[in-house]
Amino acid sequence: MLDSLAKAATERAHELLDIKKNPEGNANSGWLVVDLEDVVIHLFSPDQREYYQLEELWERGKVLLRLQ
């Protein structure tokens, strides 16, 4: 699933913004990063998300988009 999300993000960035980037990381590790220059997308598996407790880490941050 992480690979599909990363592929969709990179394809759309290429179509709309002419940004050609490849995801970094390995989906099997549970964490992928897509660096789109001004925006960095972190994709976590549910297990990794729970391990890093991201909601607690960023609880004061503004949520722009949440996909589950």
C-alpha positions in Angstrom: 0.0 0.0 0.0 2.8 2.5 0.8 4.4 1.9 -2.6 1.0 2.7 -4.3 0.6 5.9 -2.4 4.2 7.0 -3.1 3.7 6.1 -6.8 0.5 8.1 -7.0 2.1 11.1 -5.3 5.1 11.1 -7.6 3.1 10.6 -10.7 0.8 13.5 -9.8 3.7 15.8 -9.0 5.2 15.0 -12.4 1.9 15.7 -14.2 1.0 18.9 -12.4 4.4 20.4 -11.4 6.9 18.7 -13.7 8.7 17.4 -10.6 10.4 14.1 -11.2 11.3 12.5 -7.9 11.5 8.9 -6.6 10.4 7.8 -3.2 13.1 7.1 -0.7 13.0 4.2 1.7 11.6 0.7 1.6 7.9 -0.1 1.9 8.8 -3.3 3.9 10.4 -1.0 6.5 7.0 0.7 7.0 8.3 4.2 6.0 8.7 6.0 2.7 9.6 9.6 2.0 8.7 11.6 -1.1 10.6 14.9 -1.3 8.7 17.2 -3.7 11.0 20.2 -3.0 8.6 22.5 -1.1 6.6 19.6 0.4 7.9 16.4 1.9 5.5 13.5 2.2 6.1 10.8 4.9 4.2 7.6 4.4 4.1 5.3 7.4 2.5 1.9 8.0 0.1 1.7 10.9 2.7 -0.2 13.0 5.4 2.5 12.4 2.9 5.3 13.0 2.0 3.8 16.3 5.6 3.2 17.2 6.7 6.8 16.6 3.4 8.2 18.1 3.3 10.9 15.5 0.0 12.4 16.7 1.6 13.1 20.1 4.8 14.4 18.6 2.9 16.9 16.4 -0.2 17.5 18.5 0.1 21.3 18.2 0.7 21.2 14.5 -2.0 22.0 11.9 -3.4 18.9 10.1 -3.6 19.7 6.4 -4.7 16.2 5.2 -5.2 12.9 6.9 -5.5 9.6 5.0 -6.1 6.3 6.7 
